[in-house]
Amino acid sequence: MTATLYGLDNCDTCRKARNWLKRFGVEHAFIDYRDQRPSPETLLGWKTALGGWEAMINKSSTTWRQLPAPRKTPGSDAEWKLLLREYPQLIRRPLVVTDDGAVSQGFTDNGFKARFGINP
């Protein structure tokens, strides 16, 4: 199984996830979504796979807390896509897409073991 890991190059959790993938020999690519912003179609696909826009957002981030109140309540898919293209760091990370199309967010050792079929 191969994976594409989306996140931020300077994110500690993304680094941990990348190191885990290397350690367990999982072939992967890393995309910093500040450098390569996800397309609107990609964002819609992630929204569907993850259970909605709210599930994709890291509301404990500094970026989220600094947004003006009206920006925190997008009323349509178009507004959400605009917000996440403008502030990709709002997306919970790492976001992992495997070659089978499965999408997940976050990193834990046990979660990745289950996700990539590594026996504990």
C-alpha positions as CSV (number, residue, x, y, z in Angstrom):
1,M,0.0,0.0,0.0
2,T,1.2,3.5,-0.8
3,A,0.1,6.7,0.8
4,T,0.1,10.4,0.3
5,L,0.5,12.4,3.4
6,Y,-0.7,16.0,3.4
7,G,0.3,18.4,6.0
8,L,2.8,21.1,6.9
9,D,6.6,20.5,6.7
10,N,7.2,22.2,10.1
11,C,4.4,20.3,11.9
12,D,5.7,18.0,14.6
13,T,2.8,15.5,14.2
14,C,3.4,15.4,10.4
15,R,7.1,14.7,11.1
16,K,6.2,11.9,13.5
17,A,3.8,10.4,10.9
18,R,6.5,10.6,8.2
19,N,9.1,9.0,10.4
20,W,6.6,6.2,11.3
21,L,5.9,5.5,7.7
22,K,9.7,5.3,6.9
23,R,10.3,3.1,10.0
24,F,7.7,0.6,8.9
25,G,8.6,0.7,5.2
26,V,5.4,2.2,3.9
27,E,5.9,3.9,0.6
28,H,4.6,7.4,0.7
29,A,4.8,10.9,-0.7
30,F,4.5,14.1,1.4
31,I,2.8,17.2,0.2
32,D,2.9,20.4,2.1
33,Y,-0.4,22.0,1.4
34,R,0.9,25.5,1.8
35,D,3.1,24.9,-1.2
36,Q,0.6,22.8,-3.2
37,R,-2.8,23.9,-2.2
38,P,-5.5,21.2,-2.6
39,S,-7.9,21.8,-5.5
40,P,-11.6,22.6,-4.7
41,E,-12.5,19.1,-6.0
42,T,-9.9,17.5,-3.7
43,L,-11.3,19.4,-0.7
44,L,-14.9,18.2,-1.6
45,G,-13.6,14.6,-1.8
46,W,-12.0,14.9,1.6
47,K,-15.1,16.5,3.1
48,T,-17.2,13.6,1.9
49,A,-14.7,11.0,3.1
50,L,-14.2,12.5,6.5
51,G,-17.8,13.4,7.3
52,G,-18.1,17.1,6.6
53,W,-16.2,20.3,6.8
54,E,-16.3,20.6,10.5
55,A,-14.6,17.2,10.9
56,M,-11.7,18.5,8.7
57,I,-10.9,21.6,10.8
58,N,-8.4,22.0,13.6
59,K,-10.3,24.4,15.8
60,S,-7.6,24.5,18.4
61,S,-5.2,26.0,16.0
62,T,-3.9,29.6,16.3
63,T,-5.1,30.3,12.8
64,W,-8.7,29.3,13.6
65,R,-8.7,31.3,16.9
66,Q,-7.5,34.4,15.0
67,L,-10.2,34.3,12.3
68,P,-12.9,36.8,12.5
69,A,-16.2,35.3,13.7
70,P,-18.0,35.5,10.4
71,R,-15.2,33.4,8.7
72,K,-15.7,30.6,11.2
73,T,-19.2,29.9,10.0
74,P,-19.1,29.4,6.2
75,G,-22.6,28.9,4.9
76,S,-21.8,26.9,1.7
77,D,-19.4,24.5,0.1
78,A,-18.0,27.4,-1.9
79,E,-17.2,29.4,1.2
80,W,-15.6,26.4,2.9
81,K,-13.4,25.7,-0.1
82,L,-12.4,29.4,-0.3
83,L,-11.5,29.4,3.4
84,L,-9.4,26.2,3.2
85,R,-7.6,27.2,0.1
86,E,-6.8,30.5,1.8
87,Y,-5.8,28.9,5.1
88,P,-4.8,25.3,4.3
89,Q,-3.2,25.1,7.8
90,L,-6.8,24.9,9.2
91,I,-7.0,21.3,7.9
92,R,-6.4,18.7,10.7
93,R,-3.1,17.0,10.0
94,P,-1.7,14.9,8.8
95,L,-4.3,13.9,6.2
96,V,-3.5,10.6,4.7
97,V,-4.8,9.3,1.4
98,T,-3.9,5.7,0.4
99,D,-3.9,4.2,-3.1
100,D,-7.2,2.5,-2.3
101,G,-8.8,6.0,-1.9
102,A,-9.3,5.8,1.9
103,V,-8.8,9.1,3.7
104,S,-8.0,9.6,7.3
105,Q,-6.7,12.4,9.6
106,G,-4.4,12.5,12.5
107,F,-1.5,10.3,13.8
108,T,-1.2,7.8,16.5
109,D,1.1,4.8,16.5
110,N,-1.8,2.4,17.0
111,G,-4.0,4.2,14.5
112,F,-1.3,3.9,11.8
113,K,-0.6,0.3,12.7
114,A,-4.3,-0.5,12.2
115,R,-4.5,1.7,9.0
116,F,-1.5,0.1,7.4
117,G,-2.0,-3.5,8.6
118,I,1.1,-3.6,10.9
119,N,0.8,-6.2,13.6
120,P,1.6,-4.8,17.1
